Amino acid sequence: MARQNYPEPSVKKAGGAVTREIFAFSEGRRFHFGALDGHELGVVKAEHA
């Protein structure tokens, strides 16, 4: 899956850890990462038909 326009490298550079690689779901693509404060967050890129 293409990784264009995703902030994954920025998350890693800031000290976060990707906890779930990019995957497709019904509304587009997303990945999850662990923030420095212990929370898990997700980034979504919507894909329009």
BAKOLTOR-811067 format. One record per residue: x, y, z of N, C-alpha, C, O, CB in turn; residue number from 1. Coordinates in pm, whole numbers, plus 32768, in hexadecimal, padded with zeros to 4 digits. Last residue first. Glycine has a CB too. Example, Ala and Ser with C-alpha at 12.3 -4.5 7.8 and 13.67 -1.06 7.14 Angstrom:
((8505 7F1F 82C4) (8557 7F96 82CA) (850A 8003 8313) (853D 8072 8324) (8580 7FC4 823C) 2)
((8527 7DC7 830C) (84CE 7E3E 830C) (8528 7EB6 830C) (8590 7EB4 834E) (846B 7E41 8389) 1)
***
This chain:
((7A3C 8340 7EA0) (7A22 82F8 7E23) (7A11 8357 7DB0) (79FB 832B 7D3F) (79A6 82A2 7E2F) 49)
((7B3F 839F 7F78) (7ABD 83BE 7F3D) (7AAF 8377 7EB8) (7B0D 8372 7E68) (7AAA 8456 7F2B) 48)
((7BD2 8341 809A) (7BD8 8330 8009) (7B4C 8343 7FD3) (7AEE 82FF 7FFB) (7C12 82A4 7FE2) 47)
((7C76 83D4 81AE) (7BFA 83AE 816B) (7C11 83A3 80D6) (7C5A 83F2 809B) (7B8A 8413 8188) 46)
((7D56 8368 8285) (7D55 83AE 8205) (7CDA 837D 81BB) (7CD6 830B 818E) (7DD9 8395 81B2) 45)
((7D90 8383 83DE) (7D3A 8354 8373) (7D4E 83AA 82F7) (7D56 8424 82FF) (7CA6 8356 839E) 44)
((7E3E 8310 84F0) (7E3D 8374 8486) (7DF2 8338 8410) (7E0E 82C8 83E5) (7ECF 839F 845D) 43)
((7E0C 82E0 864D) (7E04 82B2 85C4) (7E03 8326 8564) (7DCE 8391 8581) (7D88 825C 85B0) 42)
((7EB7 829A 8784) (7E6B 82F0 872A) (7E6A 82B3 869F) (7EBD 825E 867F) (7EA6 837F 8727) 41)
((7ED6 8246 88D1) (7EE0 8215 8848) (7E83 8269 87F3) (7E0E 827D 8815) (7EBC 817D 883E) 40)
((7F95 82DE 89DB) (7F19 82CB 8990) (7F36 8292 8906) (7FA1 82AA 88CC) (7ECD 8350 8984) 39)
((808C 8316 8A4B) (8052 8292 8A5F) (7FD0 8278 8A16) (7FA1 8206 8A13) (803C 827C 8AEE) 38)
((8109 83FD 8A0A) (80BF 83FD 8A88) (8078 8378 8AA4) (8032 836B 8B08) (8059 846D 8A88) 37)
((8171 83D5 890D) (81CE 83D3 897F) (8187 83CF 8A06) (81C0 83A2 8A69) (8227 844C 897A) 36)
((8093 82F8 885B) (80C8 837C 887C) (8121 8370 88F8) (811B 830D 8942) (8055 83E2 8894) 35)
((8093 81FF 876F) (8097 821A 87FE) (80D8 82A0 8816) (8148 82B8 87EB) (80E2 81AA 884A) 34)
((7FB9 81ED 8653) (803C 8201 8691) (802B 821D 8725) (7FC3 824D 8752) (8088 8274 864D) 33)
((7F29 815B 852E) (7F21 817F 85BC) (7FAE 8194 85F0) (800E 8156 85C2) (7ED7 8110 860E) 32)
((7EA2 81BD 83F0) (7F05 8176 8441) (7EF7 81A9 84CF) (7EBF 8214 84E7) (7F97 818B 840B) 31)
((7DC9 8195 82D0) (7DEF 81CD 8351) (7E65 8182 838B) (7E88 8116 835C) (7D7A 81C9 83B3) 30)
((7CF0 81E4 81BD) (7D62 819D 81F6) (7D86 81E0 827A) (7D67 8255 8290) (7DDB 819D 8194) 29)
((7B93 81CA 8185) (7C16 81F6 8155) (7C86 81A0 818D) (7C7E 8126 818D) (7C2E 8287 8179) 28)
((7AAB 8161 81EA) (7AAA 81EE 81C3) (7B31 8220 8191) (7B3E 8297 8175) (7A7F 8242 8237) 27)
((7ADA 804C 8225) (7A6A 8076 81D0) (7A6F 8107 81A0) (7A39 8125 8135) (79EB 8061 8218) 26)
((7C41 802B 8210) (7BC1 8011 8251) (7B56 8057 81FE) (7B77 8097 819A) (7BC0 8043 82E6) 25)
((7D92 7FBF 81F7) (7D18 7FF2 81B8) (7CA1 7FD2 8211) (7C9E 7F6B 8254) (7D05 7FB5 812A) 24)
((7EAE 802B 82BA) (7E51 7FC4 828B) (7DD6 8007 8250) (7DB5 8078 8272) (7E29 7F64 82FE) 23)
((7FF3 8060 8334) (7F86 8090 82DF) (7F31 801A 82B0) (7F65 7FB4 8284) (7FBE 80DF 8265) 22)
((8032 7FB7 8471) (8058 7FED 83EF) (7FDC 8017 839F) (7F6C 7FF5 83C3) (80AB 7F86 83A0) 21)
((801A 8009 85B8) (7FD4 7FBE 854F) (7FF3 8001 84CB) (7FD3 8076 84B7) (7F3A 7FB8 856A) 20)
((80C8 809D 8647) (8098 8023 8686) (8047 7FCD 8625) (8032 7F56 863E) (8043 8045 86FF) 19)
((81E1 815E 862E) (8170 812D 85E0) (8147 80A8 861C) (8198 804B 8624) (8193 811F 8546) 18)
((823A 8238 872F) (824D 81B4 86F4) (81D0 818C 86A9) (8161 8196 86DD) (8270 814B 8761) 17)
((82E0 837A 8751) (826C 8321 8758) (828D 829B 8716) (82F0 828F 86CE) (81F0 8362 8714) 16)
((83AF 8426 8722) (83BC 83CA 8793) (8345 836E 87A6) (8345 831C 8802) (83D1 8416 880F) 15)
((83AE 84BD 8642) (8388 8502 86BE) (838D 84A5 8737) (8372 84D1 87A7) (82FD 853C 86B0) 14)
((83E4 8402 857E) (844A 8465 859B) (842E 84AC 8620) (848C 84D3 8666) (8453 84CB 852A) 13)
((82ED 837B 8577) (8365 8336 85A6) (83D2 8399 85CE) (8415 8386 8633) (839A 82D6 853A) 12)
((824C 8447 850D) (822A 8409 858E) (82A7 83C7 85C9) (82C6 83D9 863F) (81B6 83A0 857D) 11)
((82C8 8470 8418) (82C6 84DC 847B) (82A6 84A7 8505) (82DF 84D5 8568) (825F 8547 8454) 10)
((8294 837F 8390) (831E 83A3 83B3) (8324 8412 841C) (837E 8412 8470) (836A 83CE 8337) 9)
((816D 8394 8385) (81B3 832A 83CE) (8244 8350 83F1) (826B 8343 8464) (81B3 82AB 837E) 8)
((80BB 843E 8303) (811B 8478 8361) (816B 8410 83B0) (81A8 8433 8415) (80D3 84D1 83C2) 7)
((8094 8410 81A4) (8076 83E4 822B) (80E1 841B 8289) (8155 8425 8262) (806E 8349 8234) 6)
((80C4 843F 8094) (8079 84A1 80E3) (804E 8470 816D) (7FEC 84A3 81A4) (8001 84CB 8097) 5)
((80DE 82EA 8037) (80E6 8376 8013) (808F 83CB 806F) (801F 83A5 8092) (80BC 838A 7F82) 4)
((80F8 81DE 8049) (8104 822A 80C5) (810D 82C0 80A9) (813E 830C 80FC) (817E 81FB 8114) 3)
((8039 80DB 7FAE) (808A 8154 7FA4) (8088 81A3 8027) (8021 81A8 806B) (8059 81AD 7F31) 2)
((8055 7F8A 8000) (8000 8000 8000) (8059 807C 8000) (80BB 8082 804B) (7F9F 8000 807B) 1)
***
